[in-house]
Amino acid sequence: MSQEFLNIKDLKVSIGEKEILKGLNLSIGEGETHVIMGPNGAGKSTLGNTLMGKEEYEVTSGEITFMGEDLLEMSTDERAKKGLFMTFQNPIEVPGVRLSEFTRSACEAVGNRMSLWNFKKAAQEQMKVLSMDPSYLDRELNLGFSGGEKKKAEIFQLLMLKPKLAILDETDSGLDVDAVRIVSEGVKAYQEQTKGSLLIITHSTKILDSLKVDKVHVVVDGKVVAEGDASLISEINDNGFEKYMKA
């Protein structure tokens, strides 16, 4: 494992006057898949948004290094160019911008320039993984999409952008069984095609069923309170977070 890939040390983060992360420590090696689990309000999504540099999340102390560089010194755009990518619980609609335009611009922004022909060819190949009709390329981004279609569109962007670290925030939230299976296949394809690292933030474990998970972190009240291998997922499924919350 590359200890220099992503390292988070004693991270404290506030939103306004409220401290959300209270000294969180976590390390991810290159090519590894890590899972963040915990009860509502534990700080899981705050961690993802902080890694991406969203302005309302104020880092009050601690360190984050990504591939040996200080992530906290980078703008949001710089973080994306370095290879960070995040999906969201509620993907936004962008009227007037087609999925193809948005995705191709994003690819170019991170240095992955392709001719229009090569882009369309690559896009159609990745859409097959997600059982998406190629006509979605010409639709406005997420406009009129169902919840499952929005999540598929995000995983499509993941497959096209090929980031070094993908943060998936509740990607399986609100999806039916078939949609979860398809999205999970897309995430698995990212693991296989890119060998990139994954940080999966989830309550549920449905999306994890077909994925290789290297480590699980339990977050309660802004800190990692337990860590383990994939067997920890089953233990939490059976018993919940009660013992960790009491501790």
Residue pairs with C-beta under 8 A, 6 or more apart in sequence:
1 29
1 30
1 32
2 29
2 30
3 27
3 29
4 65
4 67
4 68
5 27
5 28
5 29
5 30
5 32
5 66
5 67
5 165
5 197
6 26
6 27
6 28
6 64
6 65
6 66
6 67
6 165
6 197
6 199
7 26
7 27
7 63
7 64
7 65
8 24
8 25
8 26
8 27
8 47
8 62
8 63
8 64
9 25
9 62
9 63
9 64
10 23
10 24
10 25
10 61
10 62
10 63
11 21
11 23
11 24
11 25
11 47
11 50
11 59
11 61
11 62
11 63
11 64
12 19
12 21
12 22
12 23
12 24
12 59
12 60
12 61
12 62
12 222
13 19
13 20
13 21
13 43
13 46
13 47
13 50
13 57
13 58
13 59
13 60
13 62
14 20
14 57
14 58
14 60
15 46
15 56
15 57
15 58
19 60
19 222
20 43
20 46
20 57
20 222
21 43
21 46
21 47
21 50
21 222
21 223
22 43
22 221
22 222
22 223
23 62
23 222
23 223
24 43
24 47
24 62
24 219
24 222
24 223
24 224
25 224
26 34
26 47
26 217
26 224
28 34
28 165
28 197
28 199
29 197
29 214
30 164
30 197
31 195
31 196
31 197
32 197
32 198
32 214
32 215
33 191
33 197
33 198
33 200
33 211
33 212
33 213
33 214
34 197
34 198
34 199
34 200
34 213
34 214
34 215
34 216
34 217
35 199
35 200
35 201
35 202
35 208
35 213
35 215
35 216
35 217
35 233
36 44
36 47
36 199
36 200
36 201
36 202
36 217
36 219
37 44
37 202
37 203
37 216
37 217
37 218
37 219
37 233
37 236
37 241
38 44
38 218
38 219
38 220
38 241
38 244
39 220
39 241
39 245
40 203
42 219
42 220
42 221
42 222
43 219
43 221
43 222
44 169
44 201
44 219
45 89
45 169
45 170
45 201
46 57
46 222
47 201
47 219
48 86
48 167
48 169
48 199
48 201
49 57
49 86
50 57
50 59
50 64
51 64
51 71
51 79
51 84
51 86
51 167
51 199
52 76
52 79
52 84
52 86
52 167
53 71
53 74
53 75
53 76
53 79
54 76
59 72
63 70
63 72
64 70
64 71
64 72
65 71
66 79
66 82
66 84
66 165
67 82
67 83
67 164
69 82
71 79
74 82
77 109
80 109
80 110
81 109
81 110
81 111
82 164
83 110
83 163
83 164
83 165
83 196
84 163
84 164
84 165
84 167
85 157
85 158
85 161
85 163
85 165
85 166
85 167
86 166
86 167
86 168
86 169
87 151
87 154
87 155
87 158
87 166
87 167
87 168
87 169
87 171
88 154
88 169
89 169
89 170
89 173
91 142
91 150
91 151
91 153
91 154
92 142
93 140
93 141
93 142
93 143
93 145
94 102
94 140
94 141
94 142
94 143
95 140
95 143
96 140
97 140
97 141
98 137
98 138
98 139
98 140
98 141
99 136
99 137
99 138
99 139
99 140
99 141
99 153
99 156
100 119
100 120
100 123
100 137
100 138
102 141
102 157
103 123
103 156
103 157
103 160
103 161
104 114
104 116
104 119
106 157
106 160
106 161
107 113
107 114
107 119
107 160
107 161
110 161
110 163
112 160
112 161
112 162
114 122
120 137
122 160
123 134
123 137
123 156
123 160
124 134
126 156
126 159
126 160
126 189
127 133
127 134
127 136
127 137
127 156
129 159
129 185
129 186
129 189
130 152
130 155
130 156
130 159
130 182
130 183
130 185
130 186
131 152
131 182
132 152
132 153
132 156
136 149
136 153
139 145
141 153
142 149
142 150
142 153
145 153
147 174
147 175
147 179
148 175
148 176
148 179
148 182
148 183
151 171
151 172
151 175
151 179
151 183
152 179
152 182
152 183
152 186
154 171
155 171
155 183
155 186
155 187
155 190
156 186
158 166
158 186
158 187
158 190
159 186
159 189
159 190
159 193
162 190
162 193
162 194
162 196
163 194
163 196
164 196
164 197
165 196
165 197
165 198
165 199
166 190
166 196
166 197
166 198
166 199
167 198
167 199
167 201
168 187
168 198
168 199
168 200
168 201
168 202
168 207
169 201
170 201
170 202
170 203
171 183
171 187
171 200
171 202
171 207
172 180
172 183
172 184
172 202
172 204
172 206
172 207
173 203
173 204
175 183
175 206
177 206
180 206
180 207
181 210
183 207
184 206
184 207
184 208
184 209
184 210
184 211
185 210
187 198
187 200
187 207
187 211
188 210
188 211
190 196
190 198
191 198
191 211
191 212
198 211
200 207
200 208
200 211
200 213
202 208
205 233
205 236
205 237
208 230
208 233
213 229
213 230
213 233
214 229
214 230
215 227
215 228
215 229
216 227
216 228
216 229
216 230
216 232
216 233
217 224
217 226
217 227
218 224
218 225
218 226
218 227
218 232
218 236
218 241
218 244
219 225
220 241
220 244
220 245
220 247
221 245
225 244
225 247
226 232
226 244
228 235
